[in-house]
Amino acid sequence: AATLNDLALLGHLVRDRLAGNGAAVQVDVERSLGTVRVANTRGLDASYDVSRVTVAAEVAVPAGGRLLRLRDRLCGGDLPDLPALERMVEDLLRRLQWARQLRDPPAGRAAVCFANEAAETLLVPLQQALVGKAALYGLSPLGGRRGHRALSEQFTLSDEPLLDGRPGSRPIDDEGTASRPTVLVRSGTIETLVYDLETAARAGVAPTGHGRRSVFGKPHAAFSNLVVAPGTLSFHGLLQAVRDGLLVEAFLGAGQASAPGGTFNLPCAVAWRVLGGEVAGLAGELALAGNTYDLLNRLGGLGAEPRWMGSLGIPPVVVEGVSVLGPG
C-alpha cells in the first residue's frame, strides 16, 4: 500500500540525517511486489504473495589516502520502522567518527570481529558445503560428518522459511514441498543438508523443501532465510573480546572462498583497529587469510543482536588467531 511518496520519504529521512558531515551521501529505496504460483500435473496448485523493501545508504569520505565508502541497509518484507532507520543512521555516523583516525593494522595473527558483510563472507564456503548436491559429488567436507561435531559448540545455524516479514520466507518451495524450519548445525554438530526432490531421491533421503526454480533450467537446492543463533555479547563486549585486533566490516572480492577447502585470502574493504577493547580508528590496508571451518572452530564469542543481510540473519562473530597480511 506504500505510495511513491512514502518510499521517497524514507530516503529523505535517512539522507537528511546523514547530511552535513563532509561526506557524499547516497540513499536508495527499492520496493518489489509479486506472487509465486506453484502447480504441477498431479493436482498441486498453490500460491503466495511476496514483498520486499530495501533501504540502502552509502557515505563516502576521504580517509587514509583513499575514498572510504561506508554502507548499510535494511531489508525486509515491509517498510522499516523509524527506530530501525535511526539505528542505521547512528551506526553510519559513528563509523564516520572512527574514520578520522588512521591506525596501523596488527601484524601476524590477531583476534578479529567479523561484522556486517564480513560475517556473511565467512559463511560462504559453509553454505556451499551444506547443499546436498555438493555431498553427492564429493565436494562437501561436511557431507560425511552428519551427526558429528565439526564446528565450535557456540555455533548453531538453521534455515527458517516461515519467519514473518523476511525476504526468503515461503510456505512451500518451488517444487510444492511444504516448508519447515530446519536445523543445519546444532552446537557445532552437523545435523542435515538441504535437498530438492531430485538430489534427495539420489541420496536416498527425504526432501527438505529447498527446491528453487529459475526461469530456465531445472530446480536446484537453495536456502530460504539462514539464521545464525546469537550469542550473549553486547557491542562493547565484542570489542572487549577482541581487545587488541580488528573489527572487519567488508571484504573486496567477497565470495571467493572455496567450499571443498574453505580457504580464503581477501583484502579488507573496511576494517577498524581495536586497541584496549575500543575502536581506535581506521586500519590501514590489509588482508585476512584463513580457513572457514578452522575459524568457526575457534570462536571467541557471538553478538547478542543478529544483523539481517538480505535473507541471512547473523550476529557479529569474534574469531581468535586470524592471519593478518599487510599490503601486497
The 8 nearest C-alpha neighbors of each residue, nearest first, counted from 0:
[[1, 2, 5, 3, 77, 78, 32, 6],
 [2, 0, 5, 3, 6, 4, 78, 30],
 [3, 1, 5, 4, 0, 6, 7, 8],
 [2, 4, 6, 5, 7, 1, 8, 30],
 [3, 5, 7, 2, 6, 8, 1, 9],
 [6, 4, 2, 8, 3, 7, 1, 9],
 [5, 7, 3, 9, 8, 4, 2, 28],
 [6, 8, 4, 10, 9, 5, 3, 11],
 [9, 7, 11, 5, 10, 6, 4, 12],
 [10, 8, 12, 6, 7, 11, 13, 5],
 [9, 11, 7, 13, 8, 12, 26, 14],
 [10, 12, 8, 14, 13, 9, 15, 7],
 [13, 11, 9, 15, 10, 14, 8, 16],
 [12, 14, 16, 10, 11, 15, 17, 9],
 [15, 13, 11, 17, 16, 12, 10, 18],
 [16, 14, 18, 12, 17, 13, 11, 19],
 [15, 17, 13, 14, 18, 12, 88, 19],
 [18, 16, 14, 15, 13, 19, 88, 20],
 [19, 17, 15, 16, 20, 14, 24, 22],
 [18, 20, 21, 17, 22, 16, 15, 23],
 [21, 19, 22, 18, 17, 95, 92, 23],
 [20, 22, 19, 23, 60, 18, 59, 24],
 [23, 21, 60, 59, 20, 58, 24, 19],
 [22, 24, 59, 58, 60, 25, 21, 18],
 [25, 23, 58, 57, 22, 59, 14, 26],
 [24, 26, 57, 56, 58, 27, 23, 14],
 [25, 27, 56, 55, 10, 14, 57, 24],
 [28, 26, 55, 54, 56, 10, 29, 25],
 [27, 29, 54, 53, 10, 55, 6, 26],
 [30, 28, 53, 52, 27, 54, 31, 51],
 [29, 31, 52, 51, 53, 32, 28, 50],
 [30, 32, 51, 50, 52, 29, 33, 49],
 [33, 31, 50, 49, 51, 30, 34, 48],
 [34, 32, 49, 48, 50, 35, 31, 47],
 [33, 35, 48, 47, 49, 36, 46, 32],
 [34, 36, 46, 47, 48, 37, 33, 49],
 [35, 37, 46, 45, 34, 38, 47, 44],
 [36, 38, 45, 44, 46, 173, 175, 35],
 [39, 37, 44, 43, 45, 36, 40, 42],
 [38, 40, 43, 41, 42, 44, 37, 175],
 [39, 41, 42, 38, 43, 44, 37, 175],
 [42, 40, 39, 43, 38, 44, 175, 37],
 [41, 43, 40, 39, 44, 38, 45, 37],
 [42, 44, 38, 39, 41, 45, 175, 40],
 [43, 45, 38, 37, 42, 39, 46, 36],
 [46, 44, 37, 36, 43, 38, 47, 175],
 [45, 47, 36, 35, 37, 34, 44, 48],
 [48, 46, 35, 34, 49, 36, 45, 170],
 [47, 49, 34, 33, 35, 50, 46, 32],
 [50, 48, 33, 34, 32, 47, 51, 35],
 [51, 49, 32, 76, 31, 33, 48, 52],
 [50, 52, 76, 31, 75, 30, 166, 77],
 [51, 53, 30, 75, 29, 74, 77, 76],
 [54, 52, 74, 29, 73, 28, 55, 30],
 [53, 55, 28, 73, 72, 27, 74, 29],
 [56, 54, 72, 27, 26, 71, 53, 28],
 [55, 57, 26, 71, 70, 25, 72, 27],
 [58, 56, 70, 25, 69, 24, 26, 59],
 [57, 59, 24, 69, 23, 22, 68, 25],
 [58, 60, 68, 23, 22, 67, 69, 66],
 [59, 61, 22, 67, 66, 62, 23, 58],
 [62, 60, 66, 65, 67, 64, 63, 59],
 [63, 61, 65, 64, 67, 66, 60, 98],
 [62, 64, 65, 101, 61, 283, 281, 66],
 [65, 63, 62, 61, 66, 67, 283, 101],
 [66, 64, 62, 63, 61, 67, 60, 68],
 [67, 65, 61, 60, 62, 68, 59, 64],
 [66, 68, 60, 59, 61, 62, 65, 69],
 [69, 67, 59, 58, 66, 70, 57, 60],
 [70, 68, 58, 57, 59, 67, 71, 91],
 [71, 69, 57, 56, 68, 58, 72, 55],
 [70, 72, 56, 55, 57, 87, 69, 73],
 [73, 71, 55, 54, 56, 74, 53, 70],
 [72, 74, 54, 53, 55, 75, 79, 71],
 [73, 75, 53, 309, 52, 72, 54, 51],
 [76, 74, 165, 77, 51, 166, 52, 164],
 [75, 77, 164, 51, 50, 165, 166, 52],
 [78, 76, 75, 52, 79, 51, 164, 50],
 [77, 79, 52, 80, 76, 75, 53, 1],
 [80, 78, 83, 77, 81, 84, 73, 75],
 [79, 81, 83, 82, 78, 84, 85, 77],
 [80, 82, 84, 83, 85, 79, 86, 9],
 [83, 81, 85, 84, 80, 86, 79, 87],
 [84, 82, 86, 85, 81, 80, 79, 87],
 [85, 83, 81, 87, 82, 86, 88, 80],
 [84, 86, 82, 88, 87, 83, 89, 81],
 [87, 85, 89, 83, 88, 84, 90, 82],
 [86, 88, 84, 90, 85, 89, 83, 91],
 [89, 87, 85, 91, 90, 86, 92, 84],
 [88, 90, 92, 86, 91, 87, 85, 93],
 [89, 91, 93, 87, 88, 92, 86, 94],
 [90, 92, 94, 88, 93, 89, 95, 87],
 [93, 91, 95, 89, 94, 90, 88, 96],
 [94, 92, 90, 96, 91, 95, 89, 97],
 [93, 95, 97, 91, 96, 92, 98, 90],
 [96, 94, 92, 98, 93, 97, 91, 99],
 [95, 97, 93, 94, 98, 99, 92, 100],
 [96, 98, 280, 94, 95, 99, 100, 281],
 [99, 97, 95, 281, 100, 96, 280, 94],
 [98, 100, 97, 96, 101, 280, 95, 62],
 [99, 101, 280, 98, 281, 97, 102, 279],
 [100, 102, 281, 280, 282, 63, 283, 99],
 [103, 101, 282, 281, 280, 283, 104, 272],
 [102, 104, 283, 282, 105, 101, 272, 281],
 [105, 103, 282, 283, 102, 272, 106, 285],
 [106, 104, 244, 103, 107, 109, 323, 108],
 [105, 107, 323, 108, 104, 324, 109, 325],
 [108, 106, 323, 322, 109, 105, 324, 321],
 [107, 109, 322, 320, 321, 323, 106, 110],
 [110, 108, 320, 244, 321, 111, 319, 322],
 [109, 111, 319, 244, 241, 320, 318, 321],
 [112, 110, 245, 318, 317, 244, 246, 113],
 [111, 113, 317, 246, 316, 247, 114, 245],
 [114, 112, 118, 316, 247, 117, 315, 111],
 [113, 115, 315, 248, 118, 117, 247, 112],
 [114, 116, 248, 117, 118, 119, 249, 306],
 [117, 115, 119, 249, 118, 248, 120, 114],
 [118, 116, 249, 120, 248, 113, 119, 114],
 [117, 119, 113, 121, 114, 120, 116, 115],
 [118, 120, 116, 117, 122, 121, 123, 115],
 [121, 119, 117, 123, 122, 118, 253, 254],
 [120, 122, 118, 119, 123, 291, 117, 124],
 [121, 123, 125, 120, 119, 124, 126, 118],
 [122, 124, 126, 120, 125, 121, 254, 127],
 [125, 123, 258, 127, 261, 126, 257, 122],
 [126, 124, 128, 122, 127, 123, 129, 258],
 [127, 125, 129, 123, 128, 124, 122, 130],
 [126, 128, 124, 125, 129, 258, 130, 123],
 [127, 129, 139, 125, 126, 130, 258, 124],
 [130, 128, 192, 126, 127, 125, 131, 193],
 [131, 129, 193, 192, 128, 132, 133, 127],
 [132, 130, 134, 192, 194, 133, 193, 129],
 [131, 133, 135, 134, 130, 198, 136, 194],
 [134, 132, 138, 139, 136, 131, 135, 130],
 [133, 135, 142, 139, 137, 131, 132, 136],
 [136, 134, 132, 133, 137, 131, 202, 138],
 [137, 135, 133, 134, 138, 132, 139, 131],
 [136, 138, 134, 135, 139, 133, 142, 140],
 [139, 137, 133, 259, 136, 134, 140, 258],
 [138, 140, 128, 134, 133, 141, 142, 259],
 [141, 139, 142, 259, 128, 138, 143, 260],
 [140, 142, 144, 139, 143, 128, 129, 145],
 [143, 141, 134, 139, 144, 140, 145, 128],
 [142, 144, 141, 145, 140, 134, 139, 147],
 [143, 145, 141, 147, 142, 146, 189, 149],
 [146, 144, 189, 190, 147, 143, 191, 142],
 [145, 147, 189, 190, 188, 144, 148, 191],
 [148, 146, 188, 144, 145, 189, 149, 190],
 [147, 149, 188, 187, 150, 189, 146, 144],
 [148, 150, 187, 188, 147, 189, 151, 144],
 [151, 149, 187, 296, 295, 148, 152, 188],
 [150, 152, 296, 187, 153, 154, 295, 297],
 [151, 153, 186, 187, 154, 150, 188, 155],
 [152, 154, 151, 186, 155, 187, 298, 300],
 [153, 155, 186, 187, 152, 151, 156, 150],
 [156, 154, 185, 186, 184, 228, 227, 187],
 [157, 155, 227, 184, 183, 226, 228, 182],
 [158, 156, 182, 183, 226, 181, 225, 159],
 [157, 159, 225, 181, 224, 180, 226, 182],
 [158, 160, 180, 224, 161, 162, 157, 225],
 [161, 159, 168, 223, 169, 224, 162, 180],
 [162, 160, 168, 159, 169, 163, 170, 179],
 [163, 161, 160, 168, 159, 165, 164, 224],
 [162, 164, 165, 161, 168, 76, 160, 166],
 [163, 165, 76, 75, 77, 162, 166, 168],
 [164, 166, 75, 76, 168, 167, 163, 162],
 [167, 165, 310, 75, 76, 168, 51, 309],
 [166, 168, 223, 224, 310, 165, 160, 169],
 [167, 169, 160, 161, 165, 166, 162, 223],
 [168, 170, 160, 171, 161, 167, 172, 178],
 [171, 169, 178, 177, 161, 172, 160, 168],
 [172, 170, 177, 178, 176, 169, 175, 173],
 [171, 173, 175, 210, 174, 208, 176, 209],
 [172, 174, 211, 210, 175, 212, 37, 171],
 [175, 173, 172, 176, 210, 37, 211, 196],
 [174, 176, 172, 171, 173, 177, 37, 43],
 [177, 175, 208, 171, 172, 174, 178, 173],
 [178, 176, 171, 208, 170, 175, 172, 179],
 [179, 177, 171, 208, 170, 160, 172, 176],
 [178, 180, 181, 160, 177, 161, 159, 208],
 [181, 179, 159, 158, 160, 182, 178, 161],
 [180, 182, 158, 157, 183, 179, 159, 207],
 [181, 183, 157, 184, 156, 158, 185, 190],
 [182, 184, 191, 157, 190, 156, 181, 189],
 [185, 183, 189, 156, 155, 188, 190, 187],
 [184, 186, 155, 188, 187, 182, 156, 189],
 [187, 185, 152, 155, 154, 153, 188, 184],
 [186, 188, 150, 152, 151, 148, 154, 185],
 [189, 148, 187, 185, 147, 184, 186, 149],
 [188, 190, 184, 145, 146, 147, 191, 183],
 [191, 189, 183, 145, 184, 146, 188, 182],
 [190, 192, 183, 189, 145, 193, 182, 184],
 [191, 193, 129, 131, 130, 183, 194, 190],
 [192, 194, 130, 131, 207, 209, 220, 129],
 [195, 193, 199, 220, 206, 131, 207, 198],
 [194, 196, 210, 220, 209, 198, 206, 197],
 [197, 195, 199, 206, 198, 200, 194, 210],
 [198, 196, 200, 199, 195, 201, 194, 206],
 [197, 199, 201, 200, 195, 194, 196, 202],
 [200, 198, 202, 204, 206, 196, 194, 201],
 [201, 199, 203, 197, 198, 202, 196, 204],
 [200, 202, 198, 199, 203, 197, 204, 135],
 [201, 203, 199, 200, 204, 198, 135, 131],
 [202, 204, 200, 201, 199, 205, 198, 206],
 [205, 203, 199, 202, 200, 206, 201, 194],
 [204, 206, 199, 207, 203, 200, 194, 196],
 [207, 205, 199, 194, 196, 195, 208, 204],
 [206, 208, 194, 209, 193, 205, 195, 178],
 [209, 207, 176, 178, 172, 206, 210, 177],
 [208, 210, 220, 195, 221, 207, 172, 194],
 [211, 209, 195, 220, 173, 172, 219, 174],
 [212, 210, 218, 173, 219, 221, 220, 209],
 [211, 213, 218, 173, 217, 219, 210, 214],
 [212, 214, 215, 216, 211, 218, 217, 219],
 [213, 215, 212, 216, 217, 218, 211, 173],
 [216, 214, 213, 217, 212, 218, 211, 219],
 [217, 215, 213, 218, 214, 212, 219, 211],
 [216, 218, 212, 219, 215, 213, 211, 214],
 [219, 217, 212, 211, 210, 216, 213, 220],
 [218, 220, 211, 210, 195, 221, 212, 217],
 [219, 221, 210, 195, 209, 194, 211, 193],
 [222, 220, 209, 211, 210, 219, 223, 193],
 [221, 223, 209, 224, 158, 225, 220, 193],
 [222, 224, 167, 160, 168, 158, 225, 159],
 [225, 223, 310, 167, 159, 158, 160, 311],
 [224, 226, 158, 311, 157, 312, 159, 223],
 [227, 225, 312, 157, 156, 311, 313, 228],
 [226, 228, 156, 313, 155, 229, 312, 157],
 [227, 229, 155, 226, 156, 230, 154, 313],
 [230, 228, 303, 314, 302, 305, 301, 227],
 [229, 231, 301, 303, 302, 232, 228, 300],
 [230, 232, 303, 302, 301, 233, 229, 300],
 [233, 231, 302, 236, 303, 237, 230, 301],
 [232, 234, 236, 235, 303, 302, 237, 231],
 [235, 233, 237, 236, 238, 232, 302, 303],
 [234, 236, 238, 233, 237, 239, 232, 276],
 [235, 237, 233, 239, 232, 234, 238, 240],
 [238, 236, 240, 234, 239, 235, 232, 233],
 [239, 237, 276, 241, 235, 240, 236, 242],
 [238, 240, 276, 242, 236, 241, 237, 235],
 [239, 241, 237, 238, 242, 236, 299, 276],
 [240, 242, 238, 110, 239, 243, 244, 111],
 [241, 243, 276, 239, 275, 240, 238, 274],
 [244, 242, 274, 273, 241, 275, 276, 110],
 [243, 245, 110, 273, 109, 241, 111, 272],
 [244, 246, 111, 272, 273, 271, 247, 112],
 [245, 247, 112, 271, 270, 111, 113, 272],
 [248, 246, 270, 113, 114, 249, 245, 112],
 [249, 247, 114, 117, 269, 115, 270, 116],
 [248, 250, 117, 116, 268, 269, 247, 267],
 [251, 249, 267, 268, 253, 266, 117, 252],
 [250, 252, 268, 253, 266, 267, 265, 249],
 [251, 253, 250, 255, 254, 265, 266, 267],
 [254, 252, 250, 251, 255, 120, 265, 256],
 [253, 255, 256, 120, 123, 252, 124, 257],
 [256, 254, 253, 257, 252, 263, 265, 123],
 [255, 257, 263, 262, 254, 261, 124, 258],
 [256, 258, 261, 124, 259, 260, 262, 255],
 [257, 259, 124, 261, 260, 128, 127, 139],
 [260, 258, 138, 139, 257, 261, 140, 128],
 [261, 259, 262, 258, 257, 290, 140, 124],
 [260, 262, 257, 258, 291, 290, 124, 256],
 [261, 263, 290, 260, 256, 289, 257, 291],
 [264, 262, 256, 288, 289, 290, 265, 261],
 [265, 263, 288, 287, 289, 286, 266, 262],
 [264, 266, 286, 287, 263, 250, 267, 251],
 [267, 265, 286, 251, 250, 285, 287, 268],
 [266, 268, 250, 286, 269, 251, 285, 249],
 [267, 269, 250, 251, 249, 266, 270, 248],
 [270, 268, 248, 249, 267, 247, 271, 250],
 [269, 271, 247, 282, 246, 248, 267, 281],
 [272, 270, 281, 282, 246, 245, 280, 247],
 [271, 273, 245, 282, 280, 279, 278, 281],
 [272, 274, 278, 244, 245, 277, 243, 279],
 [275, 273, 243, 276, 277, 242, 279, 278],
 [274, 276, 242, 277, 243, 273, 239, 278],
 [275, 277, 242, 239, 238, 274, 273, 241],
 [278, 276, 273, 274, 275, 238, 279, 239],
 [277, 279, 273, 280, 272, 274, 271, 276],
 [280, 278, 272, 273, 274, 277, 97, 100],
 [281, 279, 100, 97, 101, 272, 98, 271],
 [280, 282, 271, 101, 98, 102, 272, 100],
 [283, 281, 271, 102, 272, 104, 270, 103],
 [282, 284, 103, 104, 102, 285, 281, 101],
 [285, 283, 326, 325, 282, 286, 267, 104],
 [286, 284, 325, 326, 324, 266, 267, 283],
 [285, 287, 266, 324, 265, 267, 323, 325],
 [286, 288, 323, 265, 264, 322, 324, 266],
 [289, 287, 264, 322, 263, 265, 323, 286],
 [290, 288, 263, 262, 322, 321, 291, 264],
 [289, 291, 262, 261, 293, 292, 294, 263],
 [290, 292, 261, 294, 293, 295, 121, 262],
 [293, 291, 295, 294, 290, 261, 296, 150],
 [292, 294, 296, 290, 291, 295, 297, 289],
 [295, 293, 297, 291, 296, 292, 290, 318],
 [296, 294, 292, 297, 293, 150, 298, 151],
 [295, 297, 151, 150, 294, 293, 298, 292],
 [298, 296, 294, 295, 318, 319, 299, 151],
 [299, 297, 318, 300, 295, 317, 296, 319],
 [298, 300, 317, 318, 319, 297, 240, 301],
 [299, 301, 317, 298, 316, 230, 302, 232],
 [302, 300, 230, 316, 315, 232, 229, 317],
 [301, 303, 232, 314, 315, 230, 304, 231],
 [302, 304, 231, 230, 229, 232, 233, 305],
 [303, 305, 302, 314, 229, 306, 233, 230],
 [306, 314, 304, 313, 312, 229, 307, 303],
 [305, 307, 313, 312, 314, 308, 304, 115],
 [306, 308, 312, 311, 309, 313, 305, 310],
 [309, 307, 311, 310, 312, 306, 74, 116],
 [308, 310, 74, 311, 307, 166, 75, 312],
 [309, 311, 224, 167, 166, 308, 225, 312],
 [312, 310, 225, 308, 307, 309, 224, 226],
 [313, 311, 307, 226, 306, 305, 225, 227],
 [312, 314, 305, 227, 306, 226, 311, 307],
 [313, 315, 305, 302, 306, 304, 229, 316],
 [316, 314, 114, 302, 113, 301, 112, 118],
 [315, 317, 301, 113, 112, 314, 300, 318],
 [318, 316, 112, 299, 300, 111, 298, 301],
 [319, 317, 298, 299, 111, 110, 297, 294],
 [318, 320, 110, 321, 297, 299, 111, 109],
 [319, 321, 109, 108, 110, 322, 318, 111],
 [320, 322, 108, 109, 319, 110, 323, 289],
 [323, 321, 108, 288, 287, 107, 289, 320],
 [324, 322, 287, 107, 108, 286, 106, 321],
 [325, 323, 286, 285, 287, 322, 326, 107],
 [324, 326, 285, 327, 286, 284, 323, 106],
 [327, 325, 285, 284, 324, 286, 266, 283],
 [326, 325, 324, 285, 286, 284, 266, 265]]
